[in-house]
Amino acid sequence: MKDTYPDLTAHHAPVTLGDRIAFRTVKFMRLFADAFFSKRYGHRAVVLETVAAVPGMVGGLLQHLKALRHIRDDQGWIRELLDEAENERMHLMTFIHIAQPSRLERAIIMLGQAIFYNAYFWLYLFAPRIAHRIVGYLEEEAVVSYTQYLAQIDAGLVENVPAPQIAIDYWNLGPKARLRDVVIAVRADEAGHRDRNHEMADELKAA
């Protein structure tokens, strides 16, 4: 398995006002994550993936309804967005086994998901391009976070525990896979979501 994604430093420079709003929104959200979780990347991953699984489901739902209203093909977006949501959910299920979140963290997850779901639903309904751009920037931050997580594992600051069986099965990892292998696989997923959501935002801009 490769140690890196083809481009871990990719960044979409904000061009339009919507891009700048999306970028600043994500940077603002990052401040809270850094303040609360600091370098506890396993626990950060649990909360991150709970939120990250929302956009694909919301986008898939609204694209489905739009296709029905306009009686047109969805160009594969519905399945792609739902697959993204499922992938992010599997990230969450994996890190639940690793981080074992506390009751307080579970409460934060519930509150954060409730707020983010409703905010993202209305954003996607009226400004889908900005919504996809936000996800693109969220995934950029996710790549950064998982790269930092990997650095901690390599430095011996985080124990490189055996990978949970759910991760071994999902990513077809070897039976002796460790946490490091899981983080590399998840980071590659996030980089793919980053690139695709920026592409979707560009496609909507051109439409």
BELKA-V875896 format. One record per residue. RES is the residue in three letters. PSI is psi in radians with two decimals (999 if undefined). OMEGA is omega in degrees with one decimal (999 if undefined). D_LAST is the distance of its C-alpha to the last C-alpha in Angstrom with 1 decimal. Layout:
res: [RES:RES]
psi: [PSI:PSI]
omega: [OMEGA:OMEGA]
d_last: [D_LAST:D_LAST]
This chain:
res: [MET:LYS:ASP:THR:TYR:PRO:ASP:LEU:THR:ALA:HIS:HIS:ALA:PRO:VAL:THR:LEU:GLY:ASP:ARG:ILE:ALA:PHE:ARG:THR:VAL:LYS:PHE:MET:ARG:LEU:PHE:ALA:ASP:ALA:PHE:PHE:SER:LYS:ARG:TYR:GLY:HIS:ARG:ALA:VAL:VAL:LEU:GLU:THR:VAL:ALA:ALA:VAL:PRO:GLY:MET:VAL:GLY:GLY:LEU:LEU:GLN:HIS:LEU:LYS:ALA:LEU:ARG:HIS:ILE:ARG:ASP:ASP:GLN:GLY:TRP:ILE:ARG:GLU:LEU:LEU:ASP:GLU:ALA:GLU:ASN:GLU:ARG:MET:HIS:LEU:MET:THR:PHE:ILE:HIS:ILE:ALA:GLN:PRO:SER:ARG:LEU:GLU:ARG:ALA:ILE:ILE:MET:LEU:GLY:GLN:ALA:ILE:PHE:TYR:ASN:ALA:TYR:PHE:TRP:LEU:TYR:LEU:PHE:ALA:PRO:ARG:ILE:ALA:HIS:ARG:ILE:VAL:GLY:TYR:LEU:GLU:GLU:GLU:ALA:VAL:VAL:SER:TYR:THR:GLN:TYR:LEU:ALA:GLN:ILE:ASP:ALA:GLY:LEU:VAL:GLU:ASN:VAL:PRO:ALA:PRO:GLN:ILE:ALA:ILE:ASP:TYR:TRP:ASN:LEU:GLY:PRO:LYS:ALA:ARG:LEU:ARG:ASP:VAL:VAL:ILE:ALA:VAL:ARG:ALA:ASP:GLU:ALA:GLY:HIS:ARG:ASP:ARG:ASN:HIS:GLU:MET:ALA:ASP:GLU:LEU:LYS:ALA:ALA]
psi: [2.37:2.58:-0.37:2.76:2.62:-0.63:1.72:-0.19:0.12:2.37:2.30:1.91:2.24:2.33:-0.94:3.00:-0.73:-0.70:-0.77:-0.65:-0.79:-0.78:-0.82:-0.61:-0.79:-0.70:-0.62:-0.75:-0.62:-0.60:-0.73:-0.72:-0.75:-0.69:-0.70:-0.72:-0.29:-2.08:0.31:1.35:-0.49:-0.77:-0.65:-0.70:-0.66:-0.85:-0.76:-0.81:-0.47:-0.74:-0.71:-0.41:-0.16:-0.86:-0.75:-0.71:-0.77:-0.83:-0.73:-0.75:-0.87:-0.56:-0.62:-0.83:-0.66:-0.74:-0.65:-0.76:-0.75:-0.04:1.03:2.88:2.60:0.05:0.44:0.04:-0.67:-0.94:-0.71:-0.74:-0.68:-0.64:-0.66:-0.77:-0.73:-0.70:-0.76:-0.62:-0.66:-0.56:-0.81:-0.85:-0.60:-0.85:-0.32:-0.71:-0.56:-0.80:-0.47:1.19:2.58:3.04:-0.67:-0.77:-0.63:-0.64:-0.70:-0.68:-0.82:-0.78:-0.81:-0.72:-0.73:-0.78:-0.83:-0.68:-0.88:-0.73:-0.75:-0.62:-0.88:-0.61:-0.80:-0.59:-0.71:-0.37:1.18:-0.56:-0.78:-0.64:-0.81:-0.60:-0.69:-0.78:-0.71:-0.77:-0.61:-0.73:-0.55:-0.78:-0.61:-0.73:-0.74:-0.81:-0.76:-0.51:-0.70:-0.68:-0.80:-0.70:-0.66:-0.68:-0.80:-0.51:-0.06:0.18:-0.36:2.28:2.30:1.29:2.84:2.51:2.45:2.64:-0.60:-0.62:-0.71:-0.75:-0.74:-0.77:0.11:0.81:2.85:2.78:-0.35:0.32:2.60:3.12:-0.69:-0.74:-0.64:-0.80:-0.71:-0.73:-0.75:-0.73:-0.70:-0.71:-0.82:-0.67:-0.66:-0.75:-0.67:-0.93:-0.74:-0.68:-0.61:-0.67:-0.74:-0.71:-0.72:-0.70:-0.71:-0.59:-0.66:-0.34:999]
omega: [-178.3:-178.1:-175.9:171.6:-177.0:178.9:-178.4:-176.0:-177.4:179.6:176.4:179.2:179.4:-179.5:-177.5:175.3:178.2:177.6:-177.8:176.7:179.7:-177.8:-179.1:178.0:-179.0:178.2:177.4:178.1:-179.6:179.9:-179.4:179.4:-179.9:-178.0:-174.4:-172.4:-179.3:-178.3:177.0:-169.3:176.3:178.9:175.8:-178.9:180.0:-179.6:179.8:-176.0:175.1:178.3:-175.7:-179.8:-177.5:-173.4:-179.2:179.9:178.2:-179.8:178.5:178.8:-175.9:174.2:176.4:179.8:178.3:179.0:178.3:-178.9:-175.5:180.0:-178.0:177.2:-177.4:179.5:177.0:-176.4:-175.6:-179.0:-178.6:-179.5:177.6:175.8:176.8:179.4:179.2:178.4:179.1:177.7:178.4:173.1:-179.5:-178.3:178.4:-175.4:171.7:179.4:-175.3:-171.3:-178.0:-175.3:179.2:177.6:178.7:-180.0:176.5:177.8:177.8:177.6:-178.5:-179.2:-179.2:179.6:-179.4:-179.7:-175.0:-179.5:-176.9:179.2:-177.2:178.5:-177.7:176.8:-178.1:-179.2:-174.7:-178.2:-176.0:-180.0:177.7:179.4:178.0:179.0:176.8:179.0:177.4:180.0:175.1:-179.6:173.3:179.2:178.5:177.9:178.0:-177.9:-179.6:174.9:176.8:176.9:179.6:179.5:178.3:177.5:-178.9:179.7:180.0:-179.7:174.9:-178.3:179.6:-174.1:176.4:178.6:175.0:-178.7:179.9:178.5:178.4:-179.3:-173.6:-176.8:-178.6:178.4:177.4:-178.2:179.5:-178.9:-179.2:178.7:180.0:179.9:179.2:-178.9:178.4:-179.7:179.9:179.7:177.8:176.6:-176.4:178.3:176.6:177.3:177.0:-176.4:-176.0:-179.7:174.1:177.0:178.8:178.0:178.2:179.3:179.2:177.8:-177.7:-176.2:999]
d_last: [37.9:36.2:36.9:33.6:29.9:28.7:27.3:28.6:27.8:24.1:22.5:19.1:20.2:18.6:16.8:15.3:17.3:15.4:16.3:19.8:20.2:19.2:21.6:24.4:24.1:24.7:27.5:29.1:29.1:30.6:33.5:34.6:34.4:36.5:38.9:39.6:39.6:40.5:41.1:41.5:38.5:39.4:39.3:36.1:34.5:35.5:33.8:30.7:30.2:30.8:27.9:25.7:26.0:24.4:20.7:20.3:22.3:20.5:17.0:18.4:19.9:17.1:14.7:17.8:18.3:14.8:15.2:18.6:17.6:15.1:17.4:14.9:15.0:13.6:13.2:16.0:14.6:17.4:20.2:18.9:18.7:22.0:23.5:22.6:24.3:27.3:27.6:27.7:30.3:32.4:32.3:33.8:36.4:37.5:38.0:39.7:42.4:42.6:42.4:44.2:42.6:45.1:45.1:43.8:40.8:40.2:40.2:37.8:35.5:35.7:35.1:32.2:30.5:31.0:29.6:26.6:25.7:25.7:24.0:21.2:20.8:20.3:18.0:15.7:16.1:15.0:13.0:11.8:10.2:13.7:15.4:14.2:15.2:18.5:19.1:18.5:21.1:23.4:23.5:24.3:27.2:28.2:28.6:30.8:32.8:33.5:34.5:37.0:38.2:38.9:40.8:43.0:43.8:44.7:46.8:48.7:47.7:46.0:47.9:46.3:47.1:46.7:43.2:43.1:43.4:40.0:38.4:40.5:39.5:35.8:35.3:38.3:40.2:43.8:46.5:47.6:44.1:44.2:42.0:40.9:39.4:37.5:36.0:34.9:33.2:31.5:30.4:28.8:26.9:25.6:24.6:22.5:20.8:20.3:18.5:16.4:15.2:14.4:12.3:10.5:10.0:8.7:6.2:5.1:5.6:3.8:0.0]
